[in-house]
Amino acid sequence: MAVPSKRITLAAGPSIPAIGLGTWQAPPGEVGNAVTTALREGYRHIDCALIYGNEAEVGAGIKAAGIPREEIFITGKLWNAFHDNVTESLNRTLRDLDTEYLDLYLIHWPVRLVPNEKSELLPVNPDGTRAVDRDWDMSKSWAQMEDILATGKVKAIGVCNWSIPYLEKLKKTWRVTPSVNQVELHPYLPQHELRKWCAKEGITMEAYSPLGGTGAPIAADADIVKIARKHNVEPVNVLISYHVNQGVVALAKSTNAGRLKSNLKVVELDEDDLKKLNELDQQPGNHKRYNTPLFGWDLGFEDWYNKT
């Protein structure tokens, strides 16, 4: 059954469509048409970010679709180089998307980069390492997020790529609980403890990589193929349904019109299906993270990796 209208109610803010179109790595010259096609096929959730470098084209694609703005849920993200000036990052996104507000605004990573003459967005030190401000207090970033929430330029705020240690530290000072935590999430990286922690706090989880990552073999997994045959759908539909069935938002990525339409098909998985999917990472060689941050190990993210 196709359920593109299914929505998940956020603890604070608007409800969010359970399936969204991700625009990360969408090729220039194609992403605008993909956004237009997706909206015309029934998508009502577009996930964007300043660092993707395509928000102007995404905004044009939204306009071309002819769908009223109030019917579309748009997410943007604060990039690492703007932790000391959240408003500037937000205003750039609003300008490029050509919209007066965002439905959701996320802190993209729990790390601040320091712009320099080398680069504004991905600055490096003379030795080639990322120009990271290791002493930056993330509570300062979150306080600014809370402030922009009060302006009405964003309807809800949240985080992206945050693990339990980072969230526990932020909880000590937050006035507003993050509405969303968007992370890498799929059967080979189910992040059960993180999901439990967020559920306890009323934080909705989002999977920005429901199919794994580039070249990931998840859709070819024998157990997933078997479940797909059982429900007479493609393995991709099982992977997206895996999240939607558990109250997790899934961000599907494609610029192909046929796949954009088919990705909206969600099936109801039974308890046996979900149990099998939730245990796939326990099989030898399966547990894997596909998205390694650009910043490398010099961030001291060993703890982050070990606990997510």
BELTA-V275367 format. One record per residue. N is the residue number from 1. PHI is phi as a letter, one per 40 degrees, with the letter a starting at -180 (none if undefined). NEAR is the number of other ideal C-beta (glycine too) atoms within 12 Angstrom. D_LAST is the distance of its C-alpha to the last C-alpha in whole Angstrom. Layout:
# BELTA-V275367
N:PHI:NEAR:D_LAST ; N:PHI:NEAR:D_LAST
This chain:
# BELTA-V275367
1:none:16:33 ; 2:c:21:32 ; 3:b:23:30 ; 4:c:30:29 ; 5:c:20:30 ; 6:c:31:28 ; 7:b:23:26 ; 8:b:34:23 ; 9:c:19:25 ; 10:c:33:22 ; 11:c:25:23 ; 12:b:26:25 ; 13:h:31:26 ; 14:c:28:27 ; 15:c:25:26 ; 16:b:40:24 ; 17:d:39:25 ; 18:c:38:23 ; 19:b:47:23 ; 20:b:46:23 ; 21:c:48:24 ; 22:c:42:22 ; 23:b:44:24 ; 24:c:35:22 ; 25:g:23:23 ; 26:c:34:26 ; 27:c:19:30 ; 28:d:20:32 ; 29:g:13:35 ; 30:b:24:33 ; 31:c:36:31 ; 32:c:30:33 ; 33:c:28:35 ; 34:c:40:32 ; 35:c:43:31 ; 36:c:29:35 ; 37:c:31:35 ; 38:d:46:32 ; 39:c:35:33 ; 40:c:24:36 ; 41:c:28:35 ; 42:h:28:33 ; 43:c:42:30 ; 44:b:35:30 ; 45:a:41:26 ; 46:b:50:26 ; 47:b:49:22 ; 48:b:50:23 ; 49:a:42:23 ; 50:d:38:25 ; 51:c:31:23 ; 52:c:31:24 ; 53:g:23:28 ; 54:b:33:29 ; 55:c:40:29 ; 56:c:26:33 ; 57:c:30:33 ; 58:c:43:31 ; 59:c:32:33 ; 60:c:23:36 ; 61:c:38:35 ; 62:c:39:34 ; 63:c:22:38 ; 64:c:21:39 ; 65:c:28:38 ; 66:g:13:40 ; 67:c:25:38 ; 68:d:12:38 ; 69:d:22:35 ; 70:c:14:35 ; 71:c:21:34 ; 72:b:38:31 ; 73:c:42:28 ; 74:b:46:27 ; 75:b:51:23 ; 76:b:47:23 ; 77:b:41:21 ; 78:c:45:22 ; 79:c:39:21 ; 80:d:40:20 ; 81:c:36:24 ; 82:b:36:25 ; 83:c:33:23 ; 84:c:23:26 ; 85:a:22:28 ; 86:c:38:26 ; 87:c:23:30 ; 88:c:21:31 ; 89:c:40:27 ; 90:c:39:28 ; 91:c:26:32 ; 92:c:30:31 ; 93:c:41:29 ; 94:c:28:32 ; 95:c:19:34 ; 96:c:28:33 ; 97:c:40:32 ; 98:f:22:36 ; 99:b:33:34 ; 100:c:20:35 ; 101:a:29:32 ; 102:b:44:28 ; 103:c:39:27 ; 104:a:49:23 ; 105:b:51:22 ; 106:b:48:19 ; 107:c:46:17 ; 108:c:41:16 ; 109:a:37:14 ; 110:c:42:14 ; 111:a:36:16 ; 112:b:33:20 ; 113:b:37:22 ; 114:b:27:26 ; 115:d:25:28 ; 116:a:18:31 ; 117:c:11:34 ; 118:c:19:32 ; 119:a:19:30 ; 120:c:22:29 ; 121:c:25:26 ; 122:b:27:24 ; 123:c:25:26 ; 124:b:24:27 ; 125:c:21:28 ; 126:d:10:31 ; 127:c:10:29 ; 128:g:12:27 ; 129:c:21:24 ; 130:c:32:23 ; 131:c:29:24 ; 132:b:31:22 ; 133:c:26:23 ; 134:c:20:21 ; 135:c:11:22 ; 136:c:24:22 ; 137:c:21:21 ; 138:c:36:19 ; 139:c:22:21 ; 140:c:22:24 ; 141:c:40:22 ; 142:c:36:21 ; 143:c:23:25 ; 144:c:31:26 ; 145:c:44:24 ; 146:c:28:26 ; 147:c:22:29 ; 148:c:34:29 ; 149:d:32:28 ; 150:c:15:31 ; 151:c:21:33 ; 152:g:17:33 ; 153:c:29:31 ; 154:b:42:28 ; 155:c:30:28 ; 156:a:38:24 ; 157:b:45:21 ; 158:a:48:18 ; 159:b:44:15 ; 160:a:46:13 ; 161:g:40:9 ; 162:b:41:9 ; 163:b:31:6 ; 164:d:29:7 ; 165:d:23:9 ; 166:c:36:11 ; 167:c:38:12 ; 168:c:21:13 ; 169:c:20:15 ; 170:c:33:16 ; 171:d:25:17 ; 172:c:13:20 ; 173:b:19:22 ; 174:c:30:21 ; 175:c:19:25 ; 176:b:30:23 ; 177:c:29:20 ; 178:d:42:18 ; 179:c:40:19 ; 180:a:49:16 ; 181:b:42:12 ; 182:c:46:13 ; 183:a:45:10 ; 184:c:38:10 ; 185:a:43:10 ; 186:a:43:12 ; 187:d:45:14 ; 188:c:38:12 ; 189:a:33:9 ; 190:c:37:9 ; 191:f:37:6 ; 192:d:23:9 ; 193:c:20:8 ; 194:c:34:7 ; 195:c:28:10 ; 196:c:16:12 ; 197:c:26:11 ; 198:c:38:12 ; 199:c:19:15 ; 200:c:16:16 ; 201:c:28:17 ; 202:g:23:18 ; 203:c:40:16 ; 204:c:41:16 ; 205:c:44:13 ; 206:b:48:14 ; 207:b:45:14 ; 208:c:41:15 ; 209:b:37:15 ; 210:c:49:16 ; 211:b:40:18 ; 212:h:35:15 ; 213:a:26:17 ; 214:d:14:20 ; 215:g:11:22 ; 216:c:26:19 ; 217:c:23:21 ; 218:d:39:19 ; 219:c:30:22 ; 220:c:20:24 ; 221:d:30:22 ; 222:d:17:25 ; 223:c:31:24 ; 224:c:38:23 ; 225:c:22:26 ; 226:c:18:28 ; 227:c:34:26 ; 228:c:29:28 ; 229:c:17:31 ; 230:d:21:31 ; 231:b:24:31 ; 232:f:13:33 ; 233:b:29:30 ; 234:c:27:28 ; 235:d:35:25 ; 236:d:39:24 ; 237:c:39:25 ; 238:c:43:23 ; 239:c:46:20 ; 240:c:49:21 ; 241:c:41:22 ; 242:d:44:19 ; 243:c:43:17 ; 244:d:41:21 ; 245:c:30:21 ; 246:b:34:18 ; 247:g:27:19 ; 248:b:43:17 ; 249:c:42:18 ; 250:b:45:18 ; 251:b:47:19 ; 252:c:47:22 ; 253:b:37:23 ; 254:a:34:27 ; 255:b:31:30 ; 256:c:20:32 ; 257:d:19:34 ; 258:c:17:34 ; 259:c:24:30 ; 260:d:34:30 ; 261:c:26:32 ; 262:c:24:31 ; 263:c:44:27 ; 264:c:38:28 ; 265:c:31:29 ; 266:b:34:27 ; 267:b:29:28 ; 268:c:22:27 ; 269:c:29:25 ; 270:c:16:26 ; 271:c:12:24 ; 272:c:14:25 ; 273:c:29:23 ; 274:c:26:20 ; 275:c:18:20 ; 276:c:26:20 ; 277:c:39:18 ; 278:c:28:15 ; 279:b:18:16 ; 280:c:32:16 ; 281:c:25:13 ; 282:c:18:15 ; 283:c:19:18 ; 284:d:9:18 ; 285:g:11:17 ; 286:c:24:15 ; 287:c:22:11 ; 288:a:26:11 ; 289:b:27:10 ; 290:b:23:13 ; 291:b:28:13 ; 292:c:17:13 ; 293:c:29:14 ; 294:c:26:17 ; 295:c:29:17 ; 296:g:20:16 ; 297:c:16:15 ; 298:c:20:18 ; 299:c:28:16 ; 300:g:20:14 ; 301:c:28:11 ; 302:d:14:10 ; 303:c:16:9 ; 304:c:29:6 ; 305:c:23:6 ; 306:c:13:6 ; 307:b:18:4 ; 308:b:32:0
